[in-house]
Amino acid sequence: SPIYLLCQSNYNKCFLCGPFFCRLEKCGLIVACHKDLSSVLHINQTLKELDLSYNDLGSPGVEDLCKGLKHPKCELQTLRLWACELTADCCGVLSSVLSTRKSLAEVNLNLNELGDSGLRWLCTGLKHPDCKLQKLHLLYSSVVTASPNVFVSNSCGLTDNCGVLSSVLSTSQTLIELSLNLNKLGDSGVKQLCTGLKHPNCKLQKLGLFRCDLTADCCGDLSSALGVNQFLTELDLKWNRQLGDSGVKILCEKLKHPNCRLKKIRLSWCNITADCCGDLTTVLSTNQTLTELDLGENNLGYPGVKLLCEKLKDQNCKKTIIENVEMAEKLNDFFVLVFTKKVGGDWTQDVGEGSKNGIGSEVKIGKEQVKNYLD
């Protein structure tokens, strides 16, 4: 196969050079390539990163690949399999790799229809004491947690899946990043996750819950986890439109907690208004670790942004970035402000384009006008 020829021509060269990174995304790999790639994994011990994204591997291709991954001489650290037509059928063999390949630190399975049964298989490997995986990406993998009536109609044990993930969080000593973006976990799923997040063994640092159909109902559990877990530094809640002011206010209670070590929280597209800006300003003045707050695409309005700006002028405020704050002027012209604090303590600001006003022109706020808010 073409892969065989490529590997033969670079065999000696790869051994002489340092770590080797192989990117073969969108290469239309055929079946014959899979076995050749598998042999490369244990022959070439300098290969540290392999990207096979957007190739139609399917279950047969992954099975061939895993034979190489499980070889004792394989030293691969990062495996990316974006959109490779993977299903639950291949998760059993992937799980066995996770429990045997100690060098593997990052696996990306985004945009594959793994489903709930596939997730259960993966979690078996993740809980194995020999699993050393640090980062797992499962964006839009059809992992779903539903209400009891949906559970019955689908007969998939959906509400149990995040319970399995929760048990992974409470047992894995190496997993530091988990991306569950664009999966319909819902409040019940996140509540189960929070049980694992609060476990003393949990070492997770980054959690992605972008567009997971969350509402304010799960914020109490998330808030409780923030007050207990001192490892979690980054939380992405973007595009959960039903969080709203009530959900953010609940989160703010624990963001003020001295045990909270969160550095970045993303709340864009969460249907937030000026009503919760008072709570956010309190967080800005009390939380000593938060360095990035994303409030993009929320209707904070002039009063909300003014409150935030007043707090940002406080010398005790340690925040360095507030991203994408949308606000409205008297003429209902919208614009975006991005505030960045320099090391020396001076403020700079980048100004983005706003939406069109009633007469069709685009509005930009001048830098001097921004400066007036901060001076």
SERO-563061 format. One record per atom (N, C-alpha, C, O): x, y, z; residue in three letters. Coordinates in steps of 0.2 Angstrom, whole numbers, plus 2048, in hexadecimal, padded with zeros to 3 digits. Atoms other than C-alpha are relative to their C-alpha. Layout:
XYZala...
END
This chain:
8047FA800ser800800800ser804806800ser80A806801ser7FC7FA7FFpro8068127FFpro803802807pro808804807pro7FD7FF7F9ile808813812ile8067FB801ile80B7FD804ile7FB8047FFtyr813804811tyr8078037FCtyr80C8037FFtyr7FB7FD803leu81E80C804leu803806803leu809807804leu7FD7FA7FCleu81F81C80Eleu8047FE806leu809801807leu7FC8027F9cys82481381Ecys8067FD7FEcys80B7FE802cys7FA803802gln831809815gln8058057FEgln80B805800gln7FB7FB802ser83981980Dser802804806ser808807806ser7FE7FB7FAasn83982281Easn8027FC806asn8037FF80Basn7FF8047FAtyr83D813829tyr806802804tyr80680480Atyr7FA7FE7FDasn84F81782Dasn801807802asn803809808asn8007F87FElys84D82A82Dlys7FC801806lys7FE80580Alys8057FF7FAcys83F82983Acys8047FE806cys80380180Bcys7FD8027FAphe84A81F846phe806805802phe807805808phe7FB7FB7FFleu85882C844leu7FE807803leu80180A807leu8037FA7FEcys84D83B847cys7FD800807cys7FC7FA80Acys8038007FAgly844840857gly7F97FE7FFgly7F77FA7FBgly807802801pro83183E85Apro7FD8017FApro7FE8067F7pro8037FF807phe82883B84Aphe7F8801801phe7F57FD805phe8077FE800phe816842847phe7FE7FF7F9phe8008027F4phe803802807cys80C83A839cys7F9802800cys7F5800803cys8077FE802arg7FD843832arg7FD7FE7FAarg8007FF7F4arg803803806leu7F283A826leu7F98017FFleu7F57FD7FCleu8077FF801glu7E2842827glu7FD8017F9glu8018047F5glu8037FF806lys7D6842818lys8057FD7FAlys8068007F5lys7FC803805cys7E283680Fcys7FD7FA7FCcys8007F77F8cys803806803gly7D5829809gly8037FA801gly8047F67FCgly7FC8067FFleu7DE81B811leu7FC7FA7FEleu7F67F9800leu804806802ile7D980A80Aile8027FA805ile8067FB80Aile7FF8067FBval7D87F9814val8077FE801val80A7FD806val7F9802800ala7EA7F480Fala804805805ala809802807ala7FC7FB7FCcys7F0804818cys8007FE807cys80580080Bcys8018017F9his7E97FF829his8057FB803his8087FD808his7FB8057FElys7F57F082Blys807803800lys80B801805lys7F97FD800asp8047F9826asp801806805asp806806808asp8007FB7FAleu800807832leu8017FD807leu8057FF80Bleu7FF8047F9ser7FE7FA840ser8077FE801ser80A7FE806ser7F98037FFser80F7F383Cser805806802ser80A805805ser7FC7FA7FFval81780583Cval800802808val80580480Aval8007FE7F9leu81180884Eleu8047FC805leu8077FF80Aleu7FB8047FChis81C7FA855his8078007FEhis80C7FF801his7FA800803ile82A7FB849ile804807801ile80A807803ile7FD7FA7FFasn82D80E84Aasn7FE803807asn7F9805808asn8017FE7FAgln82F81385Cgln800808801gln80080A807gln8007F9800thr831825858thr7FA8047FFthr7F980A800thr8077FE802leu81F827852leu7FD802807leu7FB7FD80Aleu8037FE7FAlys817831860lys7F98037FFlys7F5802803lys8067FD802glu808839857glu7FD7FD7FAglu8017FE7F5glu803803806leu7FC83184Aleu7F98037FFleu7F5802803leu8067FC802asp7EE83B842asp7FD7FC7FAasp8007FD7F4asp804804806leu7E2830837leu7F98037FFleu7F58007FCleu8077FD800ser7D383C838ser7FE8007F9ser8018017F4ser804800806tyr7C683C82Atyr8037FB7FBtyr8037FC7F5tyr7FF806804asn7CB82B823asn7FB7FB802asn7FA7FA808asn8058057FEasp7BE81D822asp8037FA802asp8037F57FFasp7FD8067FDleu7C681182Eleu7FB7FB801leu7FC7F5800leu8058047FEgly7B780A835gly8037FB805gly8097FB807gly7FE8057FBser7B87FB841ser8067FC7FEser80A7FB802ser7FB804803pro7C37F0836pro807804801pro80C801803pro7FA7FC800gly7D07FE835gly803801807gly809801808gly7FE7FE7F9val7D0802847val8037F9803val8087F9807val7FE8077FEglu7D27EF84Bglu8077FF7FEglu80C7FD802glu7F9801803asp7E27EE840asp804805804asp80A803806asp7FC7FB7FDleu7E87FE848leu8027FE807leu8077FF80Aleu7FF8027F9cys7E67F885Acys8057FA801cys8087FA806cys7FB8057FFlys7F17E9857lys806803800lys80B801804lys7FA7FC800gly7FF7F5854gly801804807gly80680480Agly8007FC7FAleu7FA800863leu8017FC806leu8047FE80Bleu7FF8047FAlys7FA7F186Flys8077FD800lys8097F9805lys7FA804801his80B7EB869his805804806his80580A807his7FC7FE7FApro8187ED878pro8058067FEpro80780A802pro7FB7FB802lys8247F886Dlys7FD8067FElys80080B7FClys8037F9802cys817805868cys800805805cys7FF80480Bcys7FF7FA7FCglu81B81686Fglu7FB8067FFglu7FD80B801glu8057FA802leu80C820868leu7FD804806leu7FB80080Bleu8037FC7FBgln80682E873gln7FA8037FEgln7F6804803gln8067FC802thr7F9837869thr7FD7FC7FAthr8007FB7F5thr803803805leu7EC82F85Eleu7F98047FEleu7F5805802leu8067FC802arg7DF839854arg7FC7FD7FAarg7FF7FB7F5arg805803805leu7D083184Bleu7FA8037FFleu7F4800800leu8067FC802trp7C483F847trp7FD7FD7FAtrp8007FB7F5trp804802806ala7B683983Cala8037FB7FCala8047FB7F6ala7FD806803cys7BD828838cys7FA7FB7FFcys7FC7F57FEcys806804801glu7AB820837glu8017FA805glu8007F4804glu8008057FAleu7AE817848leu7F97FF803leu7F5804803leu8068017FCthr7A080F851thr8017FC807thr8077FB808thr7FF8037FAala79D806861ala8047F9800ala8077F7804ala7FC806802asp7A47F6859asp807800801asp80A7FB803asp7F88007FFcys7B67FC85Acys802802807cys808802808cys7FE7FD7F9cys7B580386Ccys8037FA804cys8077FC809cys7FD8057FBgly7B97F2874gly8077FF7FFgly80B7FF804gly7F8801801val7CA7F086Bval803807802val809806804val7FD7FA7FEleu7CD80386Eleu801800808leu80680280Bleu8008007F8ser7C9800881ser8067FC802ser80A7FD807ser7FB8047FEser7D67F2881ser8078037FFser80C802803ser7FA7FC801val7E37FE87Aval801804806val807805808val8007FC7FAleu7DF80A888leu8037FD806leu80780080Aleu7FD8047FAser7E37FD895ser8067FD800ser8097FA804ser7F9803801thr7F37F788Ethr8068057FEthr80B8047FFthr7FB7FB803arg7FC806885arg801806805arg7FD80B804arg7FE7FB7FBlys804810893lys8028077FDlys80280C800lys7FD7FA803ser80C81C887ser7FA8057FDser7FB80B7FCser8057FC803leu7FB82287Fleu7FD805805leu7FA80380Aleu8027FB7FBala7F7833887ala7FA8047FDala7F6807801ala8057FD803glu7EA83A87Bglu7FC7FC7FAglu8007FA7F6glu804803806val7DC833870val7FA8057FEval7F6807803val8057FC803asn7D083D865asn7FC7FC7FCasn7FE7F97F7asn805804803leu7C0834860leu7FA8057FDleu7F58027FDleu8067FB802asn7B684485Basn7FD7FD7F9asn8007FB7F5asn804801806leu7A884284Eleu8007F97FEleu8007F77F8leu801807801asn7A682F84Fasn7FA7FE804asn7F980080Aasn8068027FDglu796827853glu8017FA804glu7FF7F4803glu7FE8057FBleu79C81D862leu7FA7FE804leu7F97F8805leu8068027FCgly78C81E86Bgly8017FE807gly8077FE80Agly8008027F9asp78881987Dasp8047FA802asp8087F9806asp7FC8077FFser78E80787Cser8078017FEser80B7FE802ser7F97FF801gly79E80D874gly804803806gly809801808gly7FD7FC7FAleu7A1819883leu8017FB805leu8067FB809leu7FF8057FBarg79E80A88Farg8077FC7FFarg80A7FB804arg7FA804802trp7AC800886trp806804802trp80B802805trp7FA7FC7FFleu7B880F887leu801801807leu807801809leu7FF7FF7F9cys7B5812899cys8037FA804cys8067FB809cys7FD8067FDthr7BA80089Dthr807801800thr80B7FF805thr7F97FF801gly7CB804896gly803805804gly808805807gly7FE7FA7FCleu7CC81589Eleu8017FF807leu80580280Bleu8008017F9lys7C980E8AFlys8067FB802lys8077FA808lys7FB8057FFhis7D78018ADhis806803804his808809801his7FA7FC7FDpro7E68058B9pro8068017FCpro80A8057FDpro7FA7FF805asp7F28038AAasp7FF8067FBasp8038087F8asp8017FA805cys7E98118A0cys803806803cys802808808cys7FD7F97FElys7F38218A0lys7FE8057FClys80180B7FBlys8037FB805leu7E882B894leu7FF806804leu7FC80680Aleu8017FA7FDgln7E883D898gln7FB8057FDgln7F7808800gln8057FC803lys7DD84588Blys7FB7FB7FBlys7FE7F77F7lys805803804leu7CD83E883leu7FB8047FDleu7F8808801leu8057FB803his7C2847876his7FB7FC7FDhis7FC7F77F9his806803802leu7B1841872leu7FB8047FDleu7F58037FEleu8057FB803leu7A984F869leu7FB7FD7FBleu7FD7F97F7leu806802804tyr79884B861tyr8017F87FFtyr8017F67F9tyr7FF807801ser79A838864ser7F97FD802ser7F97F6803ser8078037FEser787835867ser8007FD807ser7FC7F8808ser8008027F9val78A833879val7FA804803val7FA80A803val8067FD7FEval779837881val7FE7FE806val7FE7F8808val8038027F9thr771838892thr7F9803800thr7F98097FFthr8077FD801ala75E83A891ala7FC7FF807ala7FE7FC80Cala8058017FAser74F83A89Dser7FE7F9800ser7FF7F67FBser8038077FFpro74782A8A3pro7FC7FE7FApro7FD7F87F8pro804802806asn73A82A895asn8047FF7FAasn8027FA7F6asn7FC801806val74782C887val8047FA801val8057F67FDval7FC8057FEphe75181F890phe7FC7F97FEphe7FF7F57FBphe804806801val74381288Fval7FF7FF7F8val7FF7FA7F6val801801807ser73F81687Dser8067FE7FBser8057FB7F6ser7FA802804asn751814877asn8037FA802asn8077F77FFasn7FD8067FDser755806882ser8087FF800ser80A7FA7FEser7F9800801cys76780B882cys804801807cys80A802807cys7FD7FE7F9gly76B80E895gly803806800gly809807803gly7FD7F9801leu76E820891leu802804806leu808806806leu7FE7FC7FAthr76E8278A2thr8057FD804thr808801809thr7FA8037FCasp77B81B8A8asp8078027FDasp80C801800asp7FA7FF803asn78882189Casn805805804asn80B804804asn7FC7FB7FDcys78E8308A5cys8027FE807cys80780080Acys7FE8047FAgly78E8258B5gly8077FD7FFgly80B7FC803gly7F9803802val79C81B8ACval8058057FFval80B803802val7FB7FB800leu7A582A8A8leu802803806leu808804808leu7FF7FE7F9ser7A48308BAser8047FC803ser8097FE807ser7FB8057FCser7AC8208C0ser8078017FDser80C7FF800ser7F97FF802val7BA8238B4val804806803val80A806805val7FD7FA7FDleu7BD8358BBleu8027FE807leu80780180Aleu7FF8027F9ser7BD82D8CDser8067FB800ser8087FA806ser7FB805800thr7CA8208C8thr8068017FCthr80C8007FEthr7FA7FE804ser7D68278BBser804805803ser80180A805ser7FB7FB7FDgln7E582F8C2gln8038047FBgln8078097FCgln7FC7FD805thr7EB8358B1thr7FB8057FBthr7FE8097F8thr8057FC805leu7DB83C8A7leu800807803leu7FD809808leu8007F97FFile7DD84F8A7ile7FC8047FCile7FA80A7FDile8057FC805glu7D2854898glu7FB7FC7FDglu7FD7F67FBglu806804803leu7C184E893leu7FC8057FCleu7F980A7FFleu8057FC804ser7B7855885ser7FA7FD7FEser7FB7F77FAser806803802leu7A5851883leu7FC8047FCleu7F58047FCleu8047FB804asn7A085F878asn7FB7FD7FBasn7FD7F87F8asn804802805leu79185E86Dleu7FD7F9801leu7FA7F67FDleu8038067FFasn78A84F876asn7FA802805asn7FA806809asn8067FF7FDlys77884F87Dlys8007FD807lys7FC7F9809lys8008037FAleu77D84B88Fleu7FA802805leu7F87FE808leu8057FE7FCgly770856897gly802801807gly8077FF809gly7FE7FE7F9asp76F85B8A9asp8017F9804asp8067F9808asp7FF8067FDser76D8498AFser8077FD7FFser80A7FA804ser7FA802802gly77D8448A6gly806804804gly80A801807gly7FB7FC7FDval7878528ADval8007FF808val80580080Bval8008017F9lys78184F8BFlys8037FA802lys8077F9807lys7FC8067FEgln78883E8BEgln8078017FFgln80B7FE803gln7F97FE801leu7988458B7leu803803806leu809802808leu7FE7FC7FAcys7998508C6cys8027FC806cys8067FE80Acys7FF8057FAthr7998418D2thr8087FE7FFthr80B7FE804thr7F9802801gly7AA83C8CAgly805806801gly80A806803gly7FC7FA800leu7B084E8C9leu802802808leu807805809leu7FF7FE7F9lys7AE8508DClys8047FA804lys8067FB80Alys7FC8067FDhis7B783F8E0his807803801his80A8067FDhis7F97FE7FFpro7C88428E8pro8057FE7FBpro80B8017FBpro7FB803805asn7D18378DBasn8008047F9asn8048037F5asn8017FD806cys7CB8428CDcys8058067FFcys80680A803cys7FB7FB802lys7D984C8C4lys7FF8047FAlys8038077F7lys8017FD806leu7D08538B6leu801808800leu7FF80B805leu7FE7F9801gln7D68648B0gln7FB8047FCgln7FA80A7FDgln8047FD805lys7CB8688A1lys7FA7FC7FElys7FB7F67FDlys806803801leu7B986489Eleu7FC8047FBleu7FA80A7FCleu8047FD805gly7B086888Egly7F97FE7FFgly7F77F87FEgly807801801leu79D86988Eleu7FC8047FCleu7F78077FDleu8027FB804phe79A874880phe7FA7FD7FCphe7FA7F77F9phe806802803arg788872879arg7FE7F9802arg7FD7F57FEarg8028067FEcys783864884cys7F9800803cys7F77FB807cys8077FF7FEasp771869887asp7FF801808asp7FB7FD80Basp8007FF7F8leu77486F899leu7FB806801leu7FA80A7FDleu8047FA7FDthr76887A8A3thr803802807thr8087FF809thr7FE7FD7FAala7698838B3ala7FF7FA806ala8027FB80Bala8018057FBasp7648738BCasp8067FC802asp8067F9807asp7FA8047FEcys77586B8BBcys805804803cys80B802805cys7FB7FB7FEcys77E87B8C1cys8027FF807cys807800809cys7FF8017F9gly77C8768D3gly8067FB801gly80A7FB805gly7FB805800asp7868668D0asp8078027FEasp80C801801asp7FA7FD803leu79386F8C5leu803804805leu809804806leu7FD7FB7FCser79587C8D2ser8037FD806ser8087FF809ser7FE8047FBser79786F8E0ser8077FD7FEser80B7FD802ser7F9803802ala7A58678D6ala805805800ala80B804801ala7FB7FA801leu7AE8788D3leu802801807leu808803808leu7FE7FE7F9gly7AE87A8E6gly8047FB803gly8087FC808gly7FD8067FDval7B68698E9val8067FE7FCval80C7FD7FFval7FB802804asn7C18658DAasn8058057FFasn80480B7FCasn7FB7FA801gln7D186F8DBgln8057FF7FAgln80A8027F9gln7FC801806phe7D88688CBphe7FD8037FAphe8018047F5phe8047FD806leu7CB86E8BFleu8028077FFleu80080B803leu7FE7FA802thr7D287D8B6thr7FC8037FAthr7FD8097F9thr8037FD806glu7C887F8A6glu7F97FC7FFglu7F97F67FFglu807802800leu7B587D8A4leu7FD8037FAleu7FC8097FAleu8037FD806asp7AC87F893asp7F97FF800asp7F77F97FFasp808801800leu799882894leu7FD8047FAleu7F78057FAleu8037FC806lys79788B883lys7FA7FD7FDlys7F97F77FDlys805802804trp78788A87Atrp7FB7FC804trp7F87F7801trp8058037FCasn77C883888asn7FB806802asn7FB809807asn8057FA800arg76E890885arg7FC800806arg7F9806808arg8048007FBgln76488B894gln803800807gln80080080Cgln7FD7FF7FAleu77188E8A1leu7FD807803leu7FB807809leu8037FA7FEgly76B8A08A2gly803803806gly808801809gly7FD7FD7FAasp76E8AC8B0asp7FF7FC806asp8047FC80Basp8018047FAser7678A08BDser8067FB801ser8087FA806ser7FB8057FFgly7748938B9gly807803801gly80B800805gly7FA7FD7FFval78289F8B8val801803807val80680380Aval8007FE7F9lys77E8A68C9lys8017FB805lys8057FC80Alys7FF8067FCile77E8958D0ile8087FE800ile80B7FD805ile7F8801801leu7908928C9leu804805803leu809803806leu7FC7FA7FDcys7968A38CFcys8017FE808cys80680180Bcys7FF8017F9glu79389D8E1glu8067FC802glu8097FD807glu7FB8047FFlys7A08908E0lys8078037FClys80C8017FElys7FB7FD803leu7AB89A8D4leu804805805leu80A806805leu7FD7FC7FAlys7AE8A58E4lys8037FC805lys8067FF809lys7FD8057FBhis7B38968EEhis807800800his80A8007FBhis7F9800800pro7C58968F4pro8037FA7FDpro8097FA7FBpro7FD806803asn7C78848EEasn8008007F9asn8037FB7F6asn801800808cys7C28888DCcys8068027FDcys8098087FFcys7FA7FE804arg7D18888D1arg7FF8017F9arg8048017F5arg802800807leu7C888B8C1leu8048067FDleu80480C800leu7FC7FB803lys7D38968B5lys7FC8037FAlys7FC8097F8lys8047FE806lys7C78968A5lys7F97FD801lys7F87F7802lys807803800ile7B58958A4ile7FC8047FAile7FD80A7F9ile8037FE806arg7AB897893arg7F9800801arg7F67FA801arg8088007FFleu79989D894leu7FD8047FAleu7F88077FBleu8037FD806ser7968A4882ser7FA7FC7FEser7F97F67FFser806803802trp7858A187Btrp7FC7FC806trp7F97F7804trp8038037FBcys77E89D88Ccys7FA804803cys7F7803808cys8067FD7FEasn76F8A988Casn801804806asn7FC80480Basn7FF7FD7FAile7778B4899ile7FE8087FFile7FF80A7FAile8027F9800thr7718C689Dthr804804805thr808801809thr7FD7FB7FBala7768D58A8ala7FF7FE807ala8027FF80Cala8028027FAasp76D8CD8B6asp8057FC804asp8057FC80Aasp7FB8047FDcys77C8C18BAcys806803801cys80B801803cys7FA7FC800cys7898CE8B8cys803802806cys809802808cys7FE7FE7F9gly7898D38CAgly8047FA803gly8097FB806gly7FD8067FDasp78D8C18CFasp8077FF7FCasp80C7FD800asp7F9801804leu79B8C08C1leu805805803leu80B803803leu7FB7FB7FDthr7A38D08C8thr8037FE807thr8087FF808thr7FD8037FAthr7A48C88D9thr8057FB7FFthr80A7FA803thr7FB805801val7AD8B98D2val8068037FEval80C801800val7FA7FC802leu7B98C58C9leu804803806leu80A803805leu7FD7FD7FAser7BD8CD8DAser8037FB805ser8077FC809ser7FE8057FBthr7BF8BD8E4thr8047FA7FEthr8087F7801thr7FC806803asn7C58AF8D9asn8078027FEasn8088067F9asn7F97FE802gln7D88B08D8gln8037FC7FBgln8097FD7F9gln7FD804805thr7DB8A38CBthr7FD8017F9thr8007FF7F4thr804800806leu7CE8A78BDleu8048067FCleu80580B7FEleu7FD7FB805thr7D78AF8AEthr7FD8017FAthr7FE8057F6thr8037FF806glu7CB8AD8A0glu7F87FE801glu7F67F9804glu807800800leu7B88B089Fleu7FD8017FAleu7FE8077F7leu8037FF806asp7AF8AD88Fasp7F8801801asp7F57FD803asp8077FE800leu79E8B688Eleu7FD8027F9leu7F88057F9leu8027FE807gly79C8B787Bgly7F97FE7FFgly7F67F9801gly806801802glu78C8B8873glu7FA800805glu7F67FC804glu8058007FBasn7828BC882asn7FE808801asn80180C7FFasn8037FA800asn7768CB884asn801804807asn7FD80580Aasn7FF7FC7F9leu77F8D4893leu7FE807800leu7FC809805leu8027F9801gly77B8E588Cgly805805804gly80A803807gly7FB7FB7FDtyr7838F5892tyr800800807tyr80680080Atyr7FF8017F9pro77F8F38A4pro8047FA803pro8087FB807pro7FC8067FEgly7868E28A5gly8088017FFgly80C7FF803gly7F97FE802val7968E789Cval803805805val809805807val7FD7FA7FBlys7988F78A7lys8027FD807lys8077FF809lys7FF8037F9leu7978EC8B7leu8077FC7FFleu80B7FD804leu7FA804801leu7A58E18B0leu8068047FFleu80B803802leu7FA7FC801cys7B08EF8ABcys802804806cys808805808cys7FF7FC7F9glu7AE8F88BCglu8057FB804glu8097FD807glu7FC8047FClys7B58E88C4lys8077FF7FDlys80B7FD801lys7F9801803leu7C38E68B7leu805805802leu80B804801leu7FC7FA7FFlys7C98F78BClys8037FF807lys808802809lys7FD8017F9asp7CC8F08CEasp8077FD800asp8087F87FCasp7F9803800gln7DE8ED8D1gln8017F9803gln8067F6802gln8008067FDasn7DA8DE8DBasn7FD7FA7FBasn7FE7F47FDasn803804805cys7D28D68CCcys8067FC7FCcys80A8007F9cys7FA804803lys7DE8C88C5lys7FE7FE7F9lys8027FA7F6lys802803806lys7D48C48B6lys8048037FAlys8068097FAlys7FC7FD806thr7DE8C68A5thr7FC8007FAthr7FE8047F6thr8047FF806ile7D18C3898ile7F97FF801ile7F67FB805ile807801801ile7BF8C5895ile7FE8007F9ile7FF8057F5ile801801807glu7BA8BF884glu7F98017FEglu7F4800801glu8067FF804asn7AD8C4878asn7F9802804asn7F47FE804asn8067FD7FCval7A18CE883val7FC8047FBval7FE80A7F9val8047FC805glu7938D4878glu7FB805805glu7F980380Aglu8047FB7FCmet78A8E487Emet7FC8047FBmet7FE8057F5met8047FC804ala77D8F0877ala801807802ala800809808ala8007F97FEglu77F903876glu7F88037FFglu7F47FF7FEglu8077FD800lys77090F876lys7FC7FF7F9lys7F67FE7F9lys803801807leu76D90C863leu7FF7F97FEleu7FE7F77F9leu801808801asn76C8F9865asn8067FE7FBasn8047F97F8asn7FB803804asp77D8F785Casp8047FC805asp8067FD80Aasp7FD8057FCphe7868E8862phe8087FF7FEphe8098007F8phe7F9801801phe7998E6863phe8037FB805phe8007F980Aphe7FC8057FCval7A68DA86Aval806804803val80A807800val7FA7FE7FDleu7B38DF877leu8047FA802leu8027F5805leu7FC8047FDval7C28D587Bval806803804val80A807801val7FB7FC7FCphe7CC8DB88Aphe8067FB801phe8057F6803phe7FA8047FEthr7DE8D588Dthr804804804thr80680A802thr7FC7FD7FBlys7E88DA89Clys8087FF7FElys8097F97FElys7F9801801lys7FB8DD899lys8037FE806lys8007FF80Blys7FC8027FAval8088D68A4val801806805val80180580Bval7FF7FB7FCgly80C8E78AAgly7FA803803gly7FB808807gly8067FD7FDgly7FA8EB8AFgly7FC8047FCgly7F78067FEgly8047FB804asp7F58F68A1asp7FB7FB7FCasp7FC7F57FAasp805804803trp7E68F1897trp8008027F8trp8028087F6trp8007FF807thr7E58EF884thr7F97FD7FEthr7F67F9802thr806803802gln7D58EB87Agln8007FF7F9gln8028047F5gln801801807asp7D18E386Aasp7F88017FFasp7F47FF803asp8077FF801val7C08E8862val7FE7FD7FAval8007FE7F5val803804806gly7B68DD857gly7FA8037FDgly7F7808800gly8067FE803glu7A88E084Bglu7FA7FE803glu7FA7F9806glu8068027FDgly7978E1851gly7FB7FE7FAgly7FC7FE7F5gly806801805ser7868DD849ser7FE8067FDser7FF80B7FFser8037FA804lys77E8E883Clys7FA804804lys7F6800807lys8057FC7FDasn7738F6843asn7FA8017FBasn7FA7FE7F6asn8067FF803gly7628FC83Dgly8018027F9gly7FD8017F4gly8007FD806ile76990582Eile8067FC7FCile8087FE7F6ile7FC805804gly7758F7828gly807801801gly80B7FE7FDgly7F87FF800ser7868FE82Dser8027FC806ser7FF7FA80Bser7FD8047FBglu7928F4838glu803805805glu80580B804glu7FD7FC7FBval7978FC849val8067FD803val8067F7805val7FA8017FClys7A88FC851lys801805806lys80080B804lys7FF7FB7FBile7AB904862ile808802800ile80C7FD7FFile7F97FE801gly7BB90E862gly8047FE806gly8017FD80Cgly7FB8027FBlys7CA90A86Dlys800805806lys80080380Clys8007FB7FBglu7C991A876glu7F9800804glu7F980180Aglu8068017FCgln7B791687Bgln8007FB805gln7FE7FB80Agln7FF8057FCval7BC906882val804802806val80380080Cval7FB7FE7FBlys7CA90E88Blys7FD804806lys7FF80480Clys8037FC7FBasn7BE91A894asn7FD7FC805asn7FC7FE80Basn8038047FBtyr7B690B89Ctyr8057FD805tyr8037FC80Btyr7FB8037FCleu7C69058A3leu804805804leu808803809leu7FB7FB7FCasp7CF9158A8asp7FC803806asp7FF80780Aasp
END
